[in-house]
C-alpha cells in the first residue's frame, strides 16, 4: 500500500535565491506556450469525469486541491501506476505521481520513482506566477538528475484557477494546454487520472538503463565491432548537470560484467543536432594518436527532441518578461492583503516571442576510458604539477598532431589517472564537445565555457586561438591552488569577481589582475602549503602576458616558432617546479 500523501520521503523544495536565479537563467528564453491561453469549455465538450463516484475538485481551488488529491477514493484506482504524493510548504504545495511499491525499484533517491510533477500555489499567498513556475522547474531538476535517461517529463501547474499542463525536455519547457479549473472541474479530474494511466512511452521513460541482481547496467547494441555488450554502472554518478535545458550531461563509472575495476566512463548527454559530434572528434584524435586524450569505445544516438515533440511547440522560443508586480497583485490601495484575482495570467501573458528558433537535441550514449579522478582530488603538490604538465602536453598533441583545438579548458575537463607504466600520462583531457578542427575554424565567435577559466580574448569575442587555451590553464592552476582541493573558491577570493558583471567587465578585470604588480594580490591568496608554487605562477604569467610597447599583450603569435616556444616554455616551467618539489621532499 502506498504511503499516505503527507508522509512522503520527498522534502519540499526550498530554493535559495541563487538556485532560483540559476533556474531562470537556464529556462528564461527556452519557453513555448499553448496555442491559446485558456481553452474554452465548448471546445472540449467531451471532457467528462471518468467516474461520477470519484470526489470532485473543491470550488475553493487551489486551497483545497491537496486535500482533494489526497482522497483515498481518488488514489485507489485499479490499473494505475502509482499514487499522488504531496509535500506542503508555506506558499504552495508540490505533488508527485510516484510508482506503486510493486513497480518501483529500490533506490536511495526517491526522485528515481517520480513519474509526473506538479506545483499548486496557495490562493492566499503572495507567490507570483514566476515563483511557482520556478518551483515546478526545481522539481524537474531533481527528476532529471535521478533519471539521467529520462526523455521528457510531464508537469502540472495550478495558480489560482489557472491550470497549465507542461512538458520539460532538453530543448526547453513548454505549456501545451491551459484551462480554468472552476469552469471545468471535470477536466482537472480527468487530467489527474490520465497521468496515472499513461504508459512509460507517454511519460517519457526510457529503458536504456536496466537493473538485475548485480545492479544497474546499460546494454550496448551496435553493429560496430566491439567486445562490449553490457556495462554495469556504479551507484552514484561522478558528474550530473544541474540544468534542465542543454546537454544534461551525466557521467557514471562503469565496468565490464567479468571485471572488478571501474575502468570506463558512461556518459549520457543531449547534444545539439547542429553541433559537431564530440564522438567524431574523439575518433579523429584517437586515429591520429593524440596523446593524453580519452579513448572512445562506443557511441550511439537515440531520440531527438524534434521526434519526441512531433508537431508540437517547435516554433520560435518565448522569453520571460520578469516577475509579476506582487504589490499590485496582492495588495489593495490601503495596503491590506487581499485574495488575488481569480483571473490569473498565464505563460502567454508573461512571455514574449523571440527570434530564436527551436534548438533540436539528440540523446547520445558514449563510452570512454580511462576513468580518472577530478583534478581537485590531487594527493600532493608533485602530483598536481605532473597532472597539469601532462594536460598541457595533451593539448599540444591534440592541437599539433590531430589539428583539433579543445576550446574549453577548465577544472572539470582535466582528470587524474594513476599511471600503469612509466611515461603514461597522468593528466588527461576530456570533453571535446566544444572542440573544433582547425580546418573548420569559424570567424563568427560565440562565448561558451566556464567564465572563470575563459581567456581575455575569448571574453572579447575574438577568434579562438591555441594561446587562449594555454591562458585558461593558468586560470585552472590558480583556481586549483586557491580553492585548495574544494569545488568552490573562498568567499573573499579575487577570482570570484571574474565571473561577475558583463563579459567586458570580466575581460577588464582579468587584464588588470594579470598586470605584474596586481598579480601579487592573487598570489597572496596562496596558503602556506602552496607558497613554493609562487615562482611557477609568476613564470606562467610572464610567458602568457608579455609587455609589448608598454602594454600587457593578450594576443596570439601563430607562427610555428612562437607556438613551439610558448608550449616549451609552459611545459618547462612545470618541469622546473617538479624538480624543486622532488628536491624539497628528499
N, C-alpha and C positions, 0 to 999 in steps of 0.2 A: 504494500500500500504506500502511496506517495506521501511525503511529509505534508503536514498542514502548511498552507501558503505562508503563514507568519513564522515558520521555523526553517527557513532556508539556510543553506550554507553560503549564500552569496551576500557579501557585505555591500550595503547600499553605497553607491559610488559617490564619494565626496571629493569632487575635483578641486584641486588648487587653482589659483588664478593662472599660474604658469601652465598647468595642464590644459585649461580652457583656451588659453592663447595658442598653444601648440595645435589643438584640435581645429580651431577656427582657421589658423594659417594653412592647415592641411586641406580643409574642405571648402574654403571660402569661395573659390572660383571654379569648383568642380561639381556644380549642382544642376539638376534638371527638375522641373516642376511638372505637374499634371497638365493635360490639355486644357482643363478649366479648373478654377479654384474650388468650386463646390458643385458636385454632380447633382442636378435637380432630381427629386424623388421620382418624377414621372418617367425619367429615362431608365429607371431601374425598377419598374413596376413588379417584376418577377421576383424581386429580392424579398423573400418572406422568411420568418423563423422556421427552422427545421422541425422544431417540436414545441407545440404550444404549452407543454408541461414544464419546459425549462423556465428558470427565473428570468424575468425581463430586466433590462437595464433600468436603473433608477432614473426618475425625471429630474433628480438634482445632480446630474453629472457635472463635473467629474468627481465630486467629493465622495460619492457612494460607489464609485466604479470598482474599487478594490474589494469592497465587501461583496458586491455582486459577483465579481470574478472568482472570489474565494468560495462561493456557494458549492457545497458538496454535490448537489444535484447537477450543477453545471459541469463539474470536473469528472464525475463518474459517467463517462460516455464509452460505450463498448467500441473497440476497434481503434481508439485514439492512441497516438504515440506517446502521450505523456500528460502532465498536468501543469497548470499555470501556478507558478510560484511568485511571491511578491516580497518586496522589501520597501518599507515606508520610510521616507525622510521628512525633513522639515517642510519643504516646499513642494514635494511631489513624491511619487512612488514609481519604482521600477517593477516591471512584471516580465516574467520569463517563462517560455514554454520549455520545460525540461523533460528529457526522456524518462519514461517509466523505468523502475528498477529492473524489470525484466529485459529491457532493451539497452540499458545504459552499460557502458564499460565501467571499470572501477578506477577512475582517475583520481589523482591527488588534487587536480584542478577542476572544480565543479563546472567551470565555463566550458569544458570539453563536452558537456552534455546539453548545452543550451541550443535550442533549435530556432527560436524566434525571440526577439527582444521587444520591449515596449517601455514607454515612459508616459506618466499621467501627471500633469501639473494640478496642484490643488487650486480650487476656484477662488479661494480667499488669500492666495499667496501673491507675492509681488514678482514671482518668477516670470521673466519675459519669455516670449516665443523662442528667441535665440538661446536663452539659458537652457530651456527644456530640450531643444534640439541638440545642443552640445552634450547634455546628459545622455541622450539616446546614442550619440556618436561614441561617447565614452564606453557604453556597454558593448558597442560593435568592436571597439579596440580590443576589449577583453576576449571576445569570442574569436576574433581572427588570430589573436596570439595563442589561444588554447587549441585552435583548429587550423593549423597552417595550410591544410589542403582544401579549406572551405572555398567554394567558388563564388558564392554570394550569400547574403543574409537578409531576411525579412525583418522589418521593424514597424511598430505601430506607435503613433504619437497622438496623445489627447491633450488639447489646450483649450480649455473652456468646452464648448460644444463641438469644436472642430476636431475631426478625426482624420489623420493622414496616414496612408499606407506607404511605407518606404522600402527601398531596397538599397543595400550597400554592396559595392564591389570595388575592385582596384582602379577602375576608371573614374569613379565618383560616387555620389549619393543621389538618388532620385526618388521623388514622390510620384507615384503613378496613379494615385486615386485619393480624393478627399471628399468628405461628406459631413453633414450636420447630424450628430447623433440624436439630438432632440427630435428632429423631423423624421429620422429613420432609425429608430431603436432596433428594428428587426435586422437591419443591415449590420449593425455593430455585433449583434448576437451571432449572425451567420459568419461574419469575418473571424471572430474569435474561435468559432467551431471549425471553420475551414482550415485554419492554421494547424489544428491538431490532427487533421485527417490527411495532410499533404504527404506525398512520397518524398524519399530522400532527394530525388532529382528536382522536385518542385521547391525544395527547401535550400537547394544549393550545396548539398552534401557531396562529398567525393569519396570514392572507395580506394583512393591511391594509397592511403596508409591503412594497413591491416594489422591484426593482432592475433597471436596464438599464445600457447603456454610459456613461450620464451620471451615474449614481449612484442612491441610494435615493430613493424617492418614494412619495406616497400618492395614490390616485385618489379624487376626491370624487364620490360618487354620491348625488344628491338631486333631488327634484322641484322644489325651490325655484329660482327664477331666480337664477343666479349665473354669472359669467364664468369661474369657476374649475372646471377639470376635473382638473388634475394639479398637484401641488406637489412640488418637489424639496427634500429635507432636507439641511441642512448636516451635515458629518461627525459631530461630537460634539454631544450635547445641551447646551443652555445651563443646564438645570436637571434634576436627577434626584433623585427621592425615595429616601431610604435605607431606608424601611420596607417590610416585606412586607405587613402588614395596614394598610389605609387607602386613600387615594386613589391612591397610587402615581404621582403626577404626574411626567410627563416632558415637557419643552418643547424644541422644535427651532426654529432659524431656518429659514425656508423661502422659496422664490422660485418665480415662475411659469416655465414652460419657456422662454419667449422673453425673460426678463429676467435681468440680471446681479446686480441688487440683492436682497439677502436682506431683504425688507421685511415679511415675515409671521412670525407665531409659530404653529406647530402644536403643540397640547397634547393629550396622551393622559392620561386620568385615569379613575378608578373612583369615581364619585360615589354617595353613599348614595341609595337609591331614595326614602327618606322625606324627603330634604332638598330645599329649594327649589333649582331649577336655576339655576346661575350664568348659563347662556345666556339664560334668560328675563329675568333682571335686567339683563343687558347690552342686550338688545333694548329693554327699558323705558327704560334710561338713554340709549341712543342715540336712541330715539324722542322723548325729552324734551330732546334736545340738551344733555345734561350735558357740560360742557367738561372736558378733561383726563382723560377715561376712555377705555380701549381700545375699539376698534370691533370688533364681532362680524361676521364674514363668512360663517361656515359652522359648523354643528354637526350631529352625527349620533350616535345612540346604537346600540350593538350588543348583545352578550350581557350577561346578568346572571349573578351568581354562583348565584342560585337555579336558573336554567336549566341552568347548567353542572354543578351538583351533582345535579340531578334530585331523586331521593328520598333522597339520602344525606346524613347528618350536617348536618341543618338544625334540630336541636333547641337547647335551651339550651347556652350555652358552658360549658366546663370551665376551671378555673384551676389553674395550677401551685401545688403546696403548698410548693415550695422544693427545695433541693439534698438529695441523699442524704447521710446521715452517712458520710463517707468512712472515718472511723476505725473505725466498726462494720463497714463493708462490706469493708474491705481489710486489717484487722489482727486478729490473734488476741490473746488476753489477755496474751501475752508481748511484744507489740509488734512481732512479726515479720510481714513482708508475706506474705500468703497469696494463692493464686489465688482470686478472688471466686467466690462461689457460682454454680453453673451455672443456678440458677433465678432469672433476672433479673426484676426488677419492670418492668412496662410502664407505658404512659401512664395507664391507668385507676387504677393503684395510686398514682400520684404527682400526681393532679389530683383536684379535687372539682367537682361540678356547681354552677353559679351560677344566679342568677335572670335573667341577661341573655339575651335571645333573639337568635337569629341575625340579623345585620345584612346585608341584601341590598344589593349594589352593582351598578351598571350601567357598562359600559365606554363611554366617550364620546371622540369626536374633536372638537376645537374649533379653529377658525382665527380668529385676531385680528390686528389691526395697531394701532399701529406696532410694529416690533421695536426695542427700545431696549437700552441698556447697564445693567448693575447699578449701583445707587446708589453703591457704594464705588469705582466707576471714574471719579469726578468728576475733571476735568482741573485745576481750580484752585479757590480759595476762592469766587470770584464765581459760578462755575457751580454749586457746591453750594448756595449761597444761593438762586439763581434756581430751581433744581430743587425745593427744599423749599418755597419760596414758592408755586410753581405747583402743587405737590401739595396744599397746604392749600387753594388756590383750587379745585382739582378736587374735593376733599372737600366743600367748601361747595356747589358746583354740584350734586353728586350728592345731597346732603342736602336742599337747598332747592328745586332745580328738578325732580329726579326723585323726591324723597321716599324716598330709599334711604339707609340707614345702613351704612357699609362694615363696621365692627366688627373689622377685622383689620389695622390699620395696623402695618407692620413694615418693616424694612430691605429685605426681599425683595419687598415689594409696591409699591415705588416704582421706576420705571425712568427713565433719562435718554434723551431723544430730541433729536437735533440738529434744531433748528427750521429749517424751509424758508423761512418767511416771518416778518416782524416781527409779534410778538403771538402767535405759536404757542406752545403750552405746551411747556416743556422737561422738566417733571416730570409723569409720567403715572402714575395709579393703576391697578393691575392686581389681578386675583384677587378676584372678588366671591363666592367660594364661601361665605363666612361672612356675607355681607350680607343685609339684610332690609328689606322695605318697611315704612315707618313705620306704615302702617295694620294691619300684621300683627304688630307687636311683641309678644313673649311676656313674660308676667310670671313664667315659670319660667326661671331662668337657669342655664346651664351654662358652665363655663370652657373656652375654647378659644383657640388662637392661640399666639404665642411669648411665654413668660413674661417675658423681658427687657423686652418692649415693652408689656406689659399695664398698664393704668391701675390705680390703687389700688382704685377702686370695682369694677372687674372682678374683681380678686383676692378681693374681699369678697363676690362673687356678687350684686352689686346689679344692677338692671335697667340694661341698656346705654343710654348717653346719648351725644349727639354730643360732649360735652366729654371723654369718656373717649378718643375717637379723637384729639382735639386734644392730650390729655395724652400719648398714645402718640407723636405727632410730636416732642414734646420728647425722649423717650427715644431715638427714632431719631436725632435731631440729636446727642445726647450720644454714642451708640454710634458713629456715623459718624466723629466727631472723635477720640474716644479710641482707636478701632481704627485710625484713620489709613489708611483705604483697604483694610485687611485684613479677612478674614472673621471672625477671632476677636479678642476683646479681650486685652490684656496680662494675664498671669497675676496681676499684683498689683492689677488694677483693682477698685474697689469695686462696679462694675456687675455683676461676676461673681456676687457674693453675692445679687443679686436673683433668680437662678434656682435657688437652693438652699433646702432645707427645705420646709415646707408652704406652701400658698397664704397662710395667715395670716402666716407668717414673712416671706414676700416683701412682703406689704402693710405690715407693721410697719416693715420695713427701708426701704422706699421712702418711707414717710411721714416717717421720721426723716431720711433723706437729702435730702428736699425742704425741710426746715427751712432758713431763710435762712442760719444760721451753718454748719450741716453741709454745705450745698450748695457751700460754698467748697472743701471737701475734694475734691469731684468736679471742680471747675474746676481744681484743682491738677494734675489728670492731663492737662490740655491741653498739648500740646507747644508750644514757642515759635511754630511755624508757625501755630497757631490761637489765640494769645493775644488777637488782635483780636476773637475771637468771644465772649469772656467777657461783655462788656456785653449782647450779644444773649441769651445763656443766662440771665443774671440777669433780664432783662426777661420772657422767656418763663415762667420760674418764678414771677415776681411776678404775671403775668396769670392763670396757671392755679391758683395756690395762694395766694389772698388770706388774710389773717388775719381771722377773724370771732370776736368775743368771746374774743380771746386764743388761739384755736386755729387750726391750719392747716386750711383748708376744702377738702375734696375732693369736694364735692357739685356739683350742676348747677343753674343757673338757666335754665329752659327758655323764659323769656319772649322775645318777638321782639326786644325792645330789648337784653336781655342777650346773646342769641345774636349779634346784629349787632355788638355792642360787642366780644365776645370774638374773633370772626373778624377784624374790622377791626384789633383790637389786635395779633394774632399776625402777620397779613399785613403790617401797617405796621412791625412790629419787624424783619421780614426785609428789607423795603424800605429802612429806615434803615441797616441793616448793609450793604446793597448799595451805597448811596450812599457810605458810608465806604470800602468796598473800591475802588470806582472812583476815588475821590479819592486813595487811597494809591498806586494804580497809575499815576496821572497824573504 
